[in-house]
């Protein structure tokens, strides 16, 4: 197959890449960007029918693609899944932990059970797959774990207290995990997207755990998901420790938060985040 310009064909050839949250958004975009790179793909999300749709639209055969439904909230059930992937393809090379849920509610209007669900999906579900694969990666002294965090994991964002907390937690976990595994040649890349054109805000939790059902203005004006996917793939190829995928205004917000926290704290309440 013809390789897309800008991609490292030698890097991707024959690799097995496992993508969670592959049924929509960034995950689906990653499938379409990787489909012609000589890789074997494992697609995971809750809805098997949507995963099949993605596989068919990407033109992937059963020989090149494994549909592996999972529910990140039921994180105690995930430990056996790496064995199914290895049984199918004989190996796993890259895990892209993309699946997750967002939030659109004020803290005092959010049920504790909603916070718990967000942490179960975004943190415990995410790290459970990584921990399940870790012994395999350690034994072969190779492997690449990619965790899709968020700009909300760089600074707290209103209406996303639980979401921000879960993304901050991912940063701490994976930076520590990277330090623990330097002798095993395991690469870890943290990805911090800003507003990306996906259905993330529509599917986000309201305070009671119901669907928010609305598209944020920032999402409508956000970066195209395929552009985001290309940048993630480039970061993986380059072995980056982290990559930030944002528009100029979000990049400026990161700068303000780092160097002018007082000014940032005055401006962030006025930002159009819902």
C-alpha positions as CSV (number, residue, x, y, z in Angstrom):
1,X,0.0,0.0,0.0
2,X,1.1,3.6,-0.7
3,X,2.3,5.3,2.4
4,X,1.1,8.8,3.2
5,X,3.8,11.5,2.8
6,X,5.4,12.5,6.0
7,X,5.1,9.1,7.7
8,X,8.0,6.9,8.6
9,X,7.2,3.7,6.7
10,X,10.0,1.7,8.5
11,X,8.6,2.7,11.9
12,X,5.1,1.4,11.3
13,X,5.7,-1.6,9.1
14,X,4.2,-4.8,10.8
15,X,3.6,-3.1,14.1
16,X,0.5,-4.0,16.1
17,X,-1.3,-0.9,17.3
18,X,-4.1,-1.0,19.8
19,X,-6.5,2.0,19.9
20,X,-9.1,2.5,22.6
21,X,-12.0,4.9,21.9
22,X,-11.7,3.9,18.3
23,X,-15.4,4.2,17.5
24,X,-15.4,8.0,17.1
25,X,-13.4,11.2,17.3
26,X,-9.6,11.1,17.6
27,X,-9.6,7.3,17.9
28,X,-11.5,6.9,14.6
29,X,-9.3,9.5,13.0
30,X,-6.2,7.5,14.1
31,X,-7.6,4.4,12.4
32,X,-8.0,6.2,9.1
33,X,-4.5,7.8,9.4
34,X,-2.8,4.4,10.2
35,X,-4.8,2.1,7.9
36,X,-2.3,2.3,5.0
37,X,0.9,2.2,7.1
38,X,1.4,-1.6,7.1
39,X,0.1,-2.0,10.6
40,X,-2.2,-4.4,12.3
41,X,-4.9,-2.6,14.2
42,X,-6.9,-3.5,17.3
43,X,-10.0,-1.4,17.7
44,X,-11.6,-1.1,21.1
45,X,-14.6,0.8,22.5
46,X,-18.0,-0.2,24.1
47,X,-20.1,-0.4,20.9
48,X,-19.1,-3.3,18.7
49,X,-21.4,-2.1,15.9
50,X,-19.6,1.3,15.7
51,X,-16.2,-0.4,15.7
52,X,-17.4,-2.6,12.8
53,X,-18.5,0.6,11.0
54,X,-15.1,2.1,11.4
55,X,-13.4,-1.0,10.2
56,X,-15.5,-1.2,7.1
57,X,-15.2,2.4,6.3
58,X,-11.4,2.2,6.7
59,X,-11.3,-0.8,4.3
60,X,-9.7,-3.1,6.9
61,X,-9.9,-6.9,6.6
62,X,-10.3,-9.3,9.4
63,X,-6.7,-10.4,8.8
64,X,-5.4,-6.8,9.5
65,X,-7.9,-5.8,12.2
66,X,-9.2,-7.2,15.5
67,X,-12.4,-5.8,16.9
68,X,-12.1,-6.0,20.7
69,X,-15.0,-4.3,22.6
70,X,-14.4,-3.2,26.1
71,X,-15.9,-0.9,28.8
72,X,-13.3,1.2,30.5
73,X,-15.5,1.8,33.5
74,X,-15.4,-1.9,34.2
75,X,-11.6,-1.7,34.5
76,X,-11.3,-4.9,36.6
77,X,-12.3,-6.9,33.5
78,X,-9.6,-5.7,31.2
79,X,-6.5,-7.7,32.4
80,X,-7.2,-10.7,30.1
81,X,-7.6,-8.6,26.9
82,X,-3.8,-8.3,26.0
83,X,-3.7,-12.1,25.7
84,X,-6.5,-12.0,23.1
85,X,-4.5,-9.5,21.0
86,X,-1.3,-11.5,21.3
87,X,-3.1,-14.7,20.4
88,X,-4.4,-13.0,17.2
89,X,-1.3,-11.1,16.0
90,X,1.5,-12.6,18.1
91,X,2.5,-9.2,19.5
92,X,1.6,-5.7,20.7
93,X,3.8,-2.8,19.9
94,X,1.8,0.4,20.6
95,X,-1.1,1.0,22.9
96,X,-3.0,4.3,22.4
97,X,-5.1,4.9,25.4
98,X,-7.6,7.3,23.8
99,X,-11.0,6.3,25.3
100,X,-12.6,8.6,27.9
101,X,-15.4,10.8,28.9
102,X,-15.6,14.5,29.5
103,X,-17.7,16.7,31.9
104,X,-19.9,19.8,31.6
105,X,-21.1,20.8,35.1
106,X,-20.2,23.0,38.0
107,X,-18.6,21.2,41.0
108,X,-21.4,21.9,43.4
109,X,-23.9,20.5,40.9
110,X,-22.0,17.3,40.3
111,X,-22.9,14.1,42.1
112,X,-20.0,12.2,43.7
113,X,-21.0,9.2,41.7
114,X,-20.4,11.2,38.5
115,X,-16.9,12.1,39.7
116,X,-16.3,8.4,40.5
117,X,-17.5,7.3,37.0
118,X,-15.2,9.9,35.4
119,X,-12.2,8.7,37.3
120,X,-13.0,5.0,36.7
121,X,-13.2,5.6,32.9
122,X,-10.4,8.2,32.4
123,X,-7.9,7.1,35.0
124,X,-8.4,3.6,36.2
125,X,-9.7,2.3,32.8
126,X,-6.8,3.9,31.1
127,X,-4.0,2.7,33.4
128,X,-5.5,-0.8,33.7
129,X,-4.7,-1.6,30.1
130,X,-1.3,-0.2,30.4
131,X,-0.6,-2.2,33.6
132,X,-2.0,-5.4,31.9
133,X,0.5,-4.9,29.0
134,X,3.4,-3.7,31.1
135,X,4.9,-7.2,32.0
136,X,4.8,-8.1,28.3
137,X,6.6,-4.9,27.3
138,X,9.1,-5.4,30.1
139,X,9.9,-8.9,29.0
140,X,10.6,-7.9,25.5
141,X,12.3,-4.7,26.4
142,X,10.2,-2.7,24.0
143,X,6.8,-1.1,23.7
144,X,5.1,2.3,23.4
145,X,2.3,3.5,25.6
146,X,0.4,6.7,24.4
147,X,-2.0,8.3,26.7
148,X,-4.4,11.0,25.4
149,X,-4.7,13.5,28.2
150,X,-6.0,17.0,27.6
151,X,-5.1,20.7,27.9
152,X,-7.4,20.3,31.0
153,X,-4.6,18.2,32.4
154,X,-2.3,21.2,32.1
155,X,-4.6,23.6,34.1
156,X,-8.0,23.4,35.7
157,X,-10.9,24.3,33.4
158,X,-14.3,25.4,34.7
159,X,-17.2,23.0,34.3
160,X,-14.6,20.2,34.1
161,X,-13.4,19.7,37.7
162,X,-13.6,15.9,37.5
163,X,-12.3,15.7,34.0
164,X,-9.3,18.0,34.8
165,X,-8.6,15.9,37.9
166,X,-8.6,12.7,35.9
167,X,-6.2,14.1,33.2
168,X,-3.9,15.5,35.9
169,X,-3.8,12.1,37.4
170,X,-2.7,10.5,34.1
171,X,0.2,12.9,33.8
172,X,1.5,12.0,37.3
173,X,1.0,8.3,36.7
174,X,2.7,8.1,33.3
175,X,5.6,10.4,34.2
176,X,6.3,8.1,37.2
177,X,5.8,5.0,35.1
178,X,8.2,6.3,32.5
179,X,10.9,6.8,35.2
180,X,10.4,3.3,36.6
181,X,10.8,1.7,33.2
182,X,13.8,3.5,31.5
183,X,15.8,0.2,31.7
184,X,13.1,-1.6,29.8
185,X,13.1,0.7,26.7
186,X,9.4,1.4,27.1
187,X,8.4,4.7,25.6
188,X,5.6,6.7,27.0
189,X,4.0,9.7,25.2
190,X,1.5,12.0,26.8
191,X,-0.8,13.9,24.4
192,X,-2.5,17.1,25.4
193,X,-5.2,18.1,22.9
194,X,-7.1,21.4,23.1
195,X,-10.4,21.9,21.4
196,X,-10.7,19.1,18.7
197,X,-13.7,18.7,16.4
198,X,-15.3,15.6,17.9
199,X,-18.4,14.6,19.8
200,X,-16.7,14.9,23.2
201,X,-18.9,17.7,24.5
202,X,-22.1,16.0,23.3
203,X,-21.2,12.8,25.1
204,X,-19.9,14.6,28.2
205,X,-21.4,14.0,31.6
206,X,-23.7,16.5,33.2
207,X,-23.7,16.7,37.0
208,X,-26.2,13.8,37.4
209,X,-24.3,11.6,34.9
210,X,-26.7,12.2,32.0
211,X,-25.4,13.3,28.6
212,X,-24.6,17.0,28.1
213,X,-25.9,16.7,24.5
214,X,-24.5,20.0,23.3
215,X,-21.6,21.1,21.2
216,X,-19.2,23.7,22.8
217,X,-18.4,26.7,20.6
218,X,-14.7,25.8,21.1
219,X,-15.4,22.4,19.7
220,X,-17.1,23.8,16.6
221,X,-14.1,26.0,16.0
222,X,-11.5,23.3,17.0
223,X,-8.8,21.5,15.2
224,X,-9.9,18.8,12.8
225,X,-9.6,15.3,14.3
226,X,-7.6,14.1,11.3
227,X,-5.0,16.9,11.8
228,X,-4.9,15.9,15.5
229,X,-4.3,12.3,14.6
230,X,-1.5,13.2,12.2
231,X,0.3,15.1,15.0
232,X,-0.1,12.2,17.4
233,X,1.3,9.8,14.9
234,X,4.3,12.1,14.3
235,X,4.9,12.3,18.1
236,X,4.9,8.5,18.3
237,X,7.4,8.2,15.5
238,X,9.7,10.8,17.1
239,X,9.4,9.2,20.5
240,X,8.3,12.4,22.1
241,X,7.7,12.5,25.8
242,X,4.7,14.7,25.3
243,X,3.0,16.7,22.6
244,X,0.5,19.6,22.9
245,X,-2.0,19.9,20.1
246,X,-3.8,23.3,20.5
247,X,-4.8,26.5,18.7
248,X,-2.8,29.7,19.4
249,X,-5.2,31.0,22.1
250,X,-4.9,27.7,24.0
251,X,-1.1,27.8,23.6
252,X,-1.2,31.3,25.1
253,X,-3.3,30.0,28.0
254,X,-0.6,27.4,28.8
255,X,2.0,30.2,28.7
256,X,0.0,32.4,31.0
257,X,-0.6,29.6,33.5
258,X,3.0,28.7,33.6
259,X,4.5,32.2,33.9
260,X,1.7,34.6,35.0
261,X,-0.6,32.5,37.2
262,X,-2.3,35.5,38.8
263,X,-3.3,36.9,35.4
264,X,-4.4,33.5,34.2
265,X,-6.6,33.0,37.3
266,X,-8.4,36.3,36.5
267,X,-9.0,35.4,32.8
268,X,-9.9,31.7,32.9
269,X,-13.4,32.3,34.5
270,X,-14.3,34.5,31.5
271,X,-13.2,32.0,28.9
272,X,-15.8,30.4,26.6
273,X,-15.5,26.8,27.7
274,X,-19.2,25.7,27.4
